[in-house]
Amino acid sequence: MKIIHSAIFAVTLLTAWSTVCFAAEVTASCTKRVESYNYLVDYSGSMMMKHVAVREPKIELAKEAILKINAAMPKMSYQGGLYTFAPYSVIIPQGSWNSCVAECAVNTIKSDLEIFGRLTPMGDGIKMHETVINQMPPQAAVILLTDGHNNLGMNPVEEVKSIYQTNPNVCFHVVSFADDAEGKAIIDQIVALNSGSVLVDGLQLLQNPAVCQEFVNSVFCQEQILVTEEVVVLRGVNFAFDSFALDDTAKAILEETVRLIRANPDFNVRLLGWTDSTGPDAYNLRLSQERADAVKNFLVKMGIPSNRLFAKGMGKSYQYNNATKEGRYMNRRTELVFFD
């Protein structure tokens, strides 16, 4: 996750007519990191026990954590599911995620099951979930909510390692309710298997909204860009499908942008290229870079020093509705962010 605080202006090159709009606002741009995710909740006897720090059942804390994550997620379309292990069960099968349905489903998870005699086969549960993981659209995330106990069956660390070998497009993240050294050690080993894994203490996530939001951003967003000052919108620069060519309308509006850049000589400009959601992630990342480069090359030809311009491909955009032709066209754009 990356946060840019130094932006002064954002110039968004959109569709429709040649108009310049100014608005003071705070915006956040999330580059989608995953297409699918699952919650995998530890439902064992130890999770029915009260957390030593807050004296509440850990399973209740896990349910509350899911609701908070659900509420903080980017407003984008995902494939999602909700599952438990020890015992393994399907609460919401993998499919189009509906936040409202999920809220009701979470409340069906019980917190008054037997504690004693219900051991924790975490490794077995992860192994059983592999069938679902194999069917998840990449990129995929598994959010494991657990206290880290494993006292029966397969080694959970080895099972996660095995899944990574056959499913390189999945990543495990952990919301930890561990309250002893043994549970923390197992969780640390799982997280250490993948540099992209995110670990968050469950109590901190529940008590601090900023921690919750940071976890959500880290799991679901490749990059978080915060713009906190004047937003300048230039309408009329977009790209045809599968193209990074600038048409005459776009060039005319970029000439107007040149004057704006020259009027702010103390600032550099970050050029962020975007695509719609059609096609593979790797292809769209390359195409978005080509679009950002096309804008940069034009501005350089118009006399803007290249060392003031930084082009970056951001990949797929979901700011506008990709289910419509107009929405896809509006997502195929380049944004300019002024920074010192």
Residue, then its C-alpha position, 0 to 999 in steps of 0.5 A: m500500500k502506498i499513500i501520496h500526501s504531497a499532491i496539490f492538484a489532480v487533473t483528471l482527463l475524462t470523456a465528453w466535451s472540452t471543459v475545465c472544472f475546479a473543485a476542492e475535494v478529498t478523493a481516494s483512488c484504489t487500484k484493484r488488487v484482487e478479483s476474488y476473496n474468501y473469509l476462512v473463519d476458525y470455528s474451533g473450540s478455542m475460538m469459543m473461549k474468551h480472549v484474555a485481553v478483552r474477555e469476549p469470545k474470540i469468535e464474536l470478535a472475528k464476526e465483528a471484524i468481518l463486518k468492519i472489513n465489509a463496511a470499509m471495502p472499496k465499492m467495487s465488484y468482487q467474487g467472494g465467499l464465507y467459510t469456516f473450518a473446525p468444522y469446515s462449512v460453507i456460509i456463503p459460497q464463492g460468487s458475486w459478493n453482496s455486502c448486505v447478504a454477507e452481514c446477515a450471513v455473518n450473524t448465523i455463525k454461532s458463538d455458543l458451541e462446545i469448547f472442550g473436546r473440539l480440537t483445531p485441525m487448521g491444516d485440514g481446514i485449509k486443505m479442504h478449502e483448496t478446492v474452492i481456492n482452485q476455482m477463485p478468479p485471480q488475483a485472489a485473497v484468503i482472509l484467515l481469522t484465527d487464534g492460531h491454534n492447531n492441535l490435530g491433523m495436518n501442519p497448516v504452514e505446510e498446507v499454505k506452502s503447498i497451495y502457493q506452489t499450485n496457486p501462485n495467484v492467491c495470497f493468504h492474509v490473517v486477522s489474528f486473535a492469538d492470545d498466546a505464544e503458540g498461536k502467534a508463532i503459527i500465524d507468523q509462519i503462515v504470513a512469512l510464506n508470502s511477501g504480499s501477506v498482510l497481518v493485523d491484530g484483530l483487537q487493533l482492527l476492531q478498536n481503531p478504524a484507521v487500522c481497519q482501513e489500512f488492512v482493507n487498503s493493503v489487501f484490496c488496493q494495489e495503491q492508495i492515492l489521496v488527493t487533498e486539495e484542488v481537483v482540476v477536471l479536463r473533459g475530452v481526453n480518452f482512448a479507444f479500446d486497445s489503443f494509446a493513440l491521442d486524437d486531435t481533440a485530446k491533443a487540443i486539451l493537452e495543449e491547454t494542460v501545458r499552459l496549466i503546467r507552465a503556470n505551476p513551475d514549482f510542481n512536478v506532474r505524475l501521469l497515471g494511466w488507466t484502462d477499463s476492466t477488459g482483458p488480463d491484468a498484466y496486459n492492462l498494466r502494460l497498456s495503461q503504462e503506454r497511455a501514460d507514456a503517450v501523454k508524457n511524450f506529447l507534453v515533452k514535445m510541447g516543451i515541458p521538461s521530461n524531468r518534471l513528468f513521471a508516467k505510471g501505468m495503474g492498470k484497470s480502473y473501476q471508477y466508472n461502470n465497466a458494464t456499460k460502453e460509456g463507463r468503459y470509455m471513461n475508465r480509459r483515461t490518464e490522470l495528472v497529479f501535481f506534487d512538489 
